[in-house]
Amino acid sequence: MEYIKSRINIIVRFLKNKGLLSMDLIYRFYYMNIFGSKLYYRHKIESYRSCAFCMHLYYDKVIKKYVCSCGEYEACASLVPCIVPDPTLMTGPSYIEEEEQIPWLFKPPCLNFEVLDSKNYFRNFISSNINSSVTRLEALEGIMMGSCSGGIPCHICATVNKEAYTRCRYISKAGETGKCNIIHDSLGQIYNSSAQLSNVS
């Protein structure tokens, strides 16, 4: 694994120095060849289950949302909590925040769940829009690993629930360790609470 990682780093540095790769492409290359493979096997060992990695989930280009072909959930645009670039706005760095629904990553899988194979595991996160793909992959890395691009992904929690972010007592410890070990579970609790409130109302 270390040999492969070393060879990939050499190739990436060469292409970067030649100006043949953008930073987004470099990250996507790194993700799919290093972090992505680690996450897949980690999920496989832990029997991790999430709608975001289900073969029945697909992107509908007409309504521009992800759809469950089994009809268990309504269509939703959000795979992970993040703010994605809006490809329809070409005049400046404008962004749109994804819908205030529970993202597919945190939806409980139904009985029809079938995990994607290793070659297609990140199928739902990859699109022709590289910026959007990288944004989602970075958010996924932050949620699963507790760090992203060398930083602590506090911005993800702040996007989901500002009060939970300001009340977080783990920030100082995360700063010491360089990663947040509770982000996935914390976000899961926030979404579960909001789902319960929705059901009551």
NORVEN-V535710 format. One record per residue. N is the residue number from 1. RES is the residue in one letter. PHI is phi in whole degrees, 0 to 359 (none if undefined). PSI is psi in whole degrees, 0 to 359 (none if undefined). NEAR is the number of other C-alpha atoms within 10 Angstrom. Layout:
BEGIN
<<N | RES | PHI | PSI | NEAR> <N | RES | PHI | PSI | NEAR>>
END
This chain:
BEGIN
<<1 | M | none | 317 | 7> <2 | E | 295 | 325 | 8> <3 | Y | 295 | 315 | 8> <4 | I | 298 | 315 | 11> <5 | K | 300 | 319 | 12> <6 | S | 296 | 317 | 11> <7 | R | 294 | 320 | 11> <8 | I | 296 | 318 | 16> <9 | N | 298 | 322 | 14> <10 | I | 295 | 315 | 12> <11 | I | 297 | 315 | 10> <12 | V | 297 | 316 | 19> <13 | R | 298 | 320 | 13> <14 | F | 297 | 311 | 13> <15 | L | 294 | 324 | 14> <16 | K | 294 | 315 | 15> <17 | N | 296 | 330 | 9> <18 | K | 277 | 357 | 9> <19 | G | 73 | 23 | 9> <20 | L | 265 | 353 | 11> <21 | L | 228 | 136 | 16> <22 | S | 276 | 167 | 11> <23 | M | 296 | 324 | 10> <24 | D | 295 | 318 | 15> <25 | L | 293 | 322 | 17> <26 | I | 298 | 315 | 17> <27 | Y | 296 | 316 | 17> <28 | R | 297 | 321 | 22> <29 | F | 297 | 313 | 16> <30 | Y | 299 | 314 | 16> <31 | Y | 300 | 309 | 18> <32 | M | 289 | 331 | 16> <33 | N | 262 | 340 | 14> <34 | I | 240 | 290 | 16> <35 | F | 295 | 318 | 14> <36 | G | 302 | 317 | 19> <37 | S | 293 | 322 | 15> <38 | K | 297 | 316 | 13> <39 | L | 294 | 320 | 17> <40 | Y | 300 | 310 | 19> <41 | Y | 290 | 329 | 13> <42 | R | 295 | 315 | 12> <43 | H | 296 | 323 | 13> <44 | K | 294 | 317 | 13> <45 | I | 294 | 319 | 9> <46 | E | 276 | 357 | 9> <47 | S | 55 | 43 | 10> <48 | Y | 293 | 134 | 12> <49 | R | 234 | 128 | 19> <50 | S | 205 | 142 | 18> <51 | C | 301 | 333 | 22> <52 | A | 297 | 338 | 27> <53 | F | 246 | 27 | 25> <54 | C | 263 | 140 | 23> <55 | M | 290 | 345 | 19> <56 | H | 273 | 356 | 17> <57 | L | 266 | 133 | 22> <58 | Y | 213 | 160 | 16> <59 | Y | 266 | 123 | 18> <60 | D | 268 | 112 | 13> <61 | K | 290 | 339 | 8> <62 | V | 286 | 308 | 6> <63 | I | 268 | 354 | 11> <64 | K | 57 | 47 | 11> <65 | K | 216 | 160 | 16> <66 | Y | 275 | 137 | 20> <67 | V | 235 | 138 | 20> <68 | C | 272 | 117 | 21> <69 | S | 292 | 345 | 13> <70 | C | 272 | 352 | 12> <71 | G | 74 | 19 | 10> <72 | E | 289 | 323 | 12> <73 | Y | 234 | 159 | 14> <74 | E | 289 | 157 | 9> <75 | A | 299 | 143 | 19> <76 | C | 213 | 140 | 20> <77 | A | 277 | 343 | 19> <78 | S | 263 | 120 | 22> <79 | L | 274 | 313 | 24> <80 | V | 224 | 156 | 22> <81 | P | 290 | 114 | 26> <82 | C | 193 | 171 | 25> <83 | I | 250 | 123 | 18> <84 | V | 251 | 148 | 18> <85 | P | 298 | 144 | 19> <86 | D | 265 | 108 | 16> <87 | P | 292 | 347 | 13> <88 | T | 277 | 347 | 8> <89 | L | 255 | 104 | 11> <90 | M | 258 | 357 | 8> <91 | T | 274 | 346 | 6> <92 | G | 186 | 180 | 7> <93 | P | 281 | 61 | 9> <94 | S | 272 | 150 | 12> <95 | Y | 226 | 159 | 13> <96 | I | 237 | 139 | 12> <97 | E | 273 | 135 | 13> <98 | E | 293 | 161 | 17> <99 | E | 306 | 150 | 13> <100 | E | 276 | 60 | 11> <101 | Q | 238 | 167 | 15> <102 | I | 291 | 121 | 21> <103 | P | 297 | 156 | 19> <104 | W | 301 | 330 | 25> <105 | L | 300 | 330 | 20> <106 | F | 252 | 8 | 21> <107 | K | 277 | 134 | 19> <108 | P | 294 | 127 | 12> <109 | P | 295 | 149 | 18> <110 | C | 270 | 184 | 13> <111 | L | 291 | 344 | 8> <112 | N | 274 | 2 | 12> <113 | F | 302 | 131 | 17> <114 | E | 223 | 118 | 16> <115 | V | 289 | 144 | 19> <116 | L | 290 | 150 | 18> <117 | D | 284 | 174 | 13> <118 | S | 300 | 323 | 13> <119 | K | 289 | 333 | 10> <120 | N | 245 | 13 | 12> <121 | Y | 302 | 324 | 19> <122 | F | 257 | 23 | 17> <123 | R | 308 | 316 | 18> <124 | N | 287 | 343 | 19> <125 | F | 267 | 346 | 18> <126 | I | 258 | 133 | 16> <127 | S | 218 | 176 | 12> <128 | S | 291 | 339 | 7> <129 | N | 273 | 104 | 11> <130 | I | 296 | 321 | 14> <131 | N | 300 | 315 | 18> <132 | S | 295 | 319 | 20> <133 | S | 299 | 312 | 20> <134 | V | 295 | 321 | 22> <135 | T | 300 | 315 | 19> <136 | R | 291 | 319 | 22> <137 | L | 294 | 320 | 23> <138 | E | 295 | 318 | 21> <139 | A | 297 | 318 | 23> <140 | L | 297 | 317 | 22> <141 | E | 299 | 317 | 19> <142 | G | 297 | 318 | 24> <143 | I | 289 | 320 | 27> <144 | M | 278 | 326 | 17> <145 | M | 253 | 347 | 19> <146 | G | 81 | 3 | 22> <147 | S | 208 | 154 | 22> <148 | C | 207 | 126 | 18> <149 | S | 54 | 36 | 10> <150 | G | 82 | 3 | 10> <151 | G | 236 | 166 | 14> <152 | I | 275 | 128 | 21> <153 | P | 280 | 50 | 22> <154 | C | 299 | 332 | 20> <155 | H | 298 | 333 | 14> <156 | I | 291 | 314 | 21> <157 | C | 298 | 320 | 22> <158 | A | 296 | 326 | 15> <159 | T | 294 | 322 | 13> <160 | V | 281 | 312 | 17> <161 | N | 207 | 105 | 14> <162 | K | 296 | 323 | 13> <163 | E | 294 | 318 | 10> <164 | A | 297 | 324 | 14> <165 | Y | 293 | 314 | 17> <166 | T | 290 | 334 | 12> <167 | R | 270 | 356 | 9> <168 | C | 300 | 128 | 13> <169 | R | 261 | 5 | 10> <170 | Y | 259 | 356 | 13> <171 | I | 300 | 314 | 16> <172 | S | 296 | 319 | 11> <173 | K | 293 | 321 | 12> <174 | A | 297 | 325 | 19> <175 | G | 295 | 326 | 12> <176 | E | 287 | 318 | 9> <177 | T | 274 | 342 | 10> <178 | G | 83 | 9 | 16> <179 | K | 203 | 157 | 21> <180 | C | 254 | 115 | 24> <181 | N | 273 | 359 | 17> <182 | I | 244 | 359 | 15> <183 | I | 300 | 316 | 22> <184 | H | 297 | 312 | 17> <185 | D | 293 | 323 | 13> <186 | S | 296 | 315 | 15> <187 | L | 295 | 322 | 19> <188 | G | 300 | 319 | 16> <189 | Q | 294 | 320 | 13> <190 | I | 298 | 314 | 15> <191 | Y | 291 | 324 | 19> <192 | N | 295 | 320 | 16> <193 | S | 295 | 317 | 12> <194 | S | 292 | 326 | 14> <195 | A | 292 | 320 | 15> <196 | Q | 294 | 321 | 10> <197 | L | 295 | 322 | 10> <198 | S | 295 | 320 | 9> <199 | N | 292 | 324 | 8> <200 | V | 292 | 318 | 7> <201 | S | 288 | none | 6>>
END
